[in-house]
Amino acid sequence: MVEVSNIIFCLETTTIDRGGINANNILSALTPEYIPGLFTFSVIITILGVDIKVGHELKIEFISENDEIVVELESELPIIENPESNLPEQYKGININMDWNNVNFKTSGLYNLKIYLDSKIIKQKSIYVKGKNE
């Protein structure tokens, strides 16, 4: 069964050897200097239980309280075969790190991240956004 085990908002990510990801400055809220204004941050998602030996379509939406799509991404998940892995299938998966540059925040409020796999929503997570100038 497909499960999103981690969603992390942070200021920066770095990829390390053997598929690992470092999250620098983990955030519980997004606080750009100004709203309206632009803000750069990163998102890490871990998806487990997905068959990574076949292709899958991933879609991510980041939506404001006013139902405006602020970020929208669509991508094919890479096909990965790791014959050295002895993990049970439900613990195999993929880490995804995304650096979102100059995201345009028009209003403060609760923003919702929606993750779709093969056109089915598999997880949602909210995060609060508030400008430091407010």
N, C-alpha and C positions, 0 to 999 in steps of 0.2 A: 504494500500500500504506500502510495506517495505521501510524503510528509515534509513540510518545511520546518526544519528543526531550529534554524537561526535566522533572524533578521536583525542586523546591526546597522545603526546610523552612526557615522563617524566623520571626522574631518579629512582623513586620508587613509588609503590602504596601500599595502605593499605585498607583492607576491613573493613567497619564499620557496625554497626547493621542495620538491615532492608534493606539490599541490596545496601547500599551506598558504594562508593569508594572515597578515598582521593588520589589526585595526588600530589606528592611532587616534587618540582623543575621542573616545566613545561618547555619543551624545544622547541625552534623554529628551532633548528638545532642540529645535533649530532656531538659532538666534542671529539672524543677519544684522548688520549695522543699521540698515534702514529698510523700512517697508513703506511704500513699494521700493523694491530694490532687488539686486542680484546676489545670489549666495552660492558658493561652491562647497559641496560635501560629497561623501561617499556612502554607498550602501553595500553590505555584504549579505548574501542569501545562501543558505545551505539547504539543498533538497536531497532527501534520502528516500530510498525505496523506489527510485526511478530506474528503469532498465536503460543503462547508459550504453548498451551495445546496439541500440537502434535509435533512429532520429526522433526528436521531439520538438515541437514548436513551443517556445517560451514567449510570453507577453507580460510586460510589466507596465502598470499605470500608476502614476502619482497624481492624486486628485485633490483639489481644494474643497473647502466646505461648500463652496458655491457650485460644485460639480464641474469645475473647469479642469481639464486635463493639463497638468503642468509639465509632466514628463511622460512620454510613451515610447516604449521600446519593444521591438519584436525581433526574435532571433531564433535560429536553429540551435539546439543544444549540441555540442560536439559529441561524436561517437567515441567512446573511450573503452578500450579493452585493457585490463590490467591482470594478466595471468598470475601475477605474484600475490594478488589480494586473496586472503582466505576468510574475508568477512562474510557473514550471512547476507543474503540479497537485500534484506530490509535495512541494512546499515551501509550499503554501498550508495554512493551518490556523487554529487558535484557541488563544489563551492563556486560561487559567482561573486566577483567584486566589480563594482561599477563606480566610476568617478563622474559625478554630475557637475559640470562646470557652468557657472552663471545661470542657475535656475532663477527664473523670474517670479518672485513672490509679490503679488499685488495686494494681498491682505493677510493679516494675522489670523490664526485660527487652527483648527484641527485638520490636518491633511491625512489622507488615507492612501496607503500603498496596497495595490492589488496585484497578486501574482497568479497568472494563468498558465496551465500546462495543457497543451493540446486542446485549447478552447474551453477548458474547465477551470473555474477559480479554485485554487488550492490553499490560498492563505490571504488574509488581510491584516494590516497592522497600521495603527494610527500614530501620528507624532504631532506634537504641538509646535507651531511656528509663531514667534513673536519678535518684532524688530526691537533692537536696543534703543531706538529713538522714540519708542512709544511709552 
